[in-house]
Amino acid sequence: MTNVNVSLPEPMKEWLEAEVKRGNYGTVSEVVRSLIREAQRRAGDDELEQLLLEGIQSGKPLDGKAVMERLRKKNAARVSKKKLT
């Protein structure tokens, strides 16, 4: 692992240390890593939400069953054509 030095206000440092003292984490580094993982997860959730909104706003939705049926028929035709050659 790589070390990073971070300057924090005293109340933040005390909160990190309190999390360790309460037994929630083994070290201050574990608290920081946990906070970073949570921020990364939230960022991923935000990105997914944005993509979903773009999809919703992109126009009329497709009928999933109809699309799958067309793909099955197309694939079946391709398979039967391969068998003939």
C-alpha positions as CSV (number, residue, x, y, z in Angstrom):
1,M,0.0,0.0,0.0
2,T,1.0,3.6,-0.5
3,N,1.1,6.2,2.3
4,V,-0.6,9.5,2.0
5,N,-0.3,12.4,4.4
6,V,-3.6,14.4,5.0
7,S,-4.1,17.5,7.0
8,L,-7.3,17.5,9.0
9,P,-9.0,19.9,11.4
10,E,-8.7,18.6,15.0
11,P,-12.4,17.6,15.2
12,M,-12.1,15.4,12.2
13,K,-9.0,13.7,13.6
14,E,-10.7,13.2,16.9
15,W,-13.7,11.6,15.1
16,L,-11.4,9.2,13.3
17,E,-9.7,8.2,16.5
18,A,-13.0,7.8,18.2
19,E,-14.2,5.4,15.5
20,V,-11.1,3.2,16.3
21,K,-11.6,3.5,20.1
22,R,-15.3,2.4,19.7
23,G,-14.0,-0.7,18.0
24,N,-15.6,0.0,14.7
25,Y,-12.2,-0.1,13.0
26,G,-8.7,-1.4,13.8
27,T,-6.9,1.7,12.7
28,V,-7.5,5.2,11.4
29,S,-6.4,4.1,8.0
30,E,-9.2,1.5,8.0
31,V,-11.7,4.3,8.7
32,V,-10.4,6.4,5.9
33,R,-10.4,3.5,3.4
34,S,-13.9,2.7,4.4
35,L,-15.0,6.3,3.8
36,I,-13.3,6.3,0.4
37,R,-14.9,3.0,-0.6
38,E,-18.3,4.4,0.4
39,A,-17.7,7.6,-1.7
40,Q,-16.7,5.5,-4.7
41,R,-19.8,3.4,-4.3
42,R,-22.0,6.6,-4.2
43,A,-20.2,7.9,-7.2
44,G,-21.0,4.7,-9.1
45,D,-24.6,4.9,-8.0
46,D,-24.8,8.5,-9.2
47,E,-23.4,7.4,-12.6
48,L,-25.8,4.6,-12.9
49,E,-28.7,6.9,-12.0
50,Q,-27.6,9.4,-14.6
51,L,-27.5,6.6,-17.3
52,L,-30.9,5.4,-16.3
53,L,-32.3,8.9,-16.5
54,E,-30.8,9.3,-20.0
55,G,-32.4,6.0,-21.1
56,I,-35.8,7.1,-19.8
57,Q,-35.6,10.4,-21.5
58,S,-34.3,9.0,-24.8
59,G,-37.7,8.2,-26.2
60,K,-40.3,5.5,-26.4
61,P,-39.3,2.3,-24.5
62,L,-38.9,-1.0,-26.4
63,D,-41.0,-4.1,-25.7
64,G,-38.4,-6.4,-24.2
65,K,-40.3,-9.6,-25.0
66,A,-40.8,-8.5,-28.6
67,V,-37.1,-7.7,-28.9
68,M,-36.0,-11.0,-27.5
69,E,-38.4,-12.9,-29.8
70,R,-37.0,-11.1,-32.8
71,L,-33.4,-12.0,-31.7
72,R,-34.4,-15.6,-31.1
73,K,-35.9,-15.9,-34.6
74,K,-32.9,-14.2,-36.1
75,N,-30.5,-16.5,-34.3
76,A,-32.6,-19.6,-35.3
77,A,-32.4,-18.5,-38.9
78,R,-28.7,-18.0,-38.7
79,V,-28.2,-21.5,-37.1
80,S,-30.4,-23.2,-39.7
81,K,-28.6,-21.4,-42.5
82,K,-25.2,-22.6,-41.1
83,K,-26.5,-26.2,-41.0
84,L,-27.3,-26.0,-44.7
85,T,-23.8,-24.9,-45.7
